[in-house]
Amino acid sequence: MGTLIDTKRKPEWLKITLRVTSRYKEIRELVKGLSLHTVCQEARCPNIFECWGEYGTATFMILGDTCTRKCAFCAVKTGLPSTVDPFEPLHVAEAVKIMKLKHVVITSVDRDDLPDGGALHFAKVVEMVHSRSPFTSVEILTPDFRGVDDALDIVLAAKPEVFSHNLEMVPRLYPTMRLGSSYDRSIKLLENAAIRKGRGEYKGTVKTGIMVGIGERPAEVFDLIDDIVDVGVEILTIGQYLQPTPLHAPVDRWVPLEEFEEYRRYAMGKGIVYCEAGPLVRSSYHAHEHVGRDIR
């Protein structure tokens, strides 16, 4: 497993066919017209044409387009964020309704400048989407909220169908790749969400996602899977890291398909209810298929 290969040439399994459909154009214009941000665009997701064009799904990025942290792998710009838009919950809900989405993912930049890390704004978006589009299930992909005590309770009280927080990578890489973040803090957030579900305080699903090919060793990925099983995570996504620009961390290796399958089988064998693993998998990829599964 994990044989190093030339990272300057992408393997065949990473090549995609661009299909710019009328549906994709409609969603792009709608997002632009409502002054919304999507992680699909900001993170340069390779699946944007498939998700917007074929599935009609999208991941909205709230709380602006400027992050207070500077991760070595992320394409989202860093700096001093603008004031939170009080009309954003309504605009997101309008977009979801117009698009007739069955499932929507709501994520955000890190907002360490806000006392609650943006938790209350997350809750307002979820509640507004549920109100305007009651048949749409909502998945929230949150930051760690800097470990603020009440933040998790605030977002779970809005009753998102899926609570997701990405670990992104194995713990050894955090000091160089995720400045300002903490593996222990992130795993604790996931554990606390699962605890609340176990007590019946939250009825949804707990999910996380990671990247590989960014410098980890396979043994570390298996250890991470053990960690998330131990804290009660139910859904896991694993995808290939892609360098967004020459200024970001380089790709360490192209992870072969059989290694992704090994991770998937290991996760499912350990008790993960559903694991999506593959080169182009991202945390919100096929997210609509994760809702309604036989989650414990």
Secondary structure, 3 states (H helix, E strand, C coil): CCCCCCCCCCCHHHCCCCCCCHHHHHHHHHHHHCCCEEHHHHCCCCCHHHHHHHHCCCEEEECCCEECCCCCCCCCEECCCCCCCCCHHHHHHHHHHHHCCCEEEEEECCCCCCCCCCHHHHHHHHHHHHHHCCCCEEEEECCCHHHCCCHHHHHHHCCCCEEECCCECCHHHHHHHCCCCCHHHHHHHHHHHHHHHHCCCCCCEEEEEEEECCCCCHHHHHHHHHHHHHHCCCEEEEEECCCCCCCCCCCCCCCCHHHHHHHHHHHHHHCCCEEEECCCCCCCCCHHHHCCCCCC
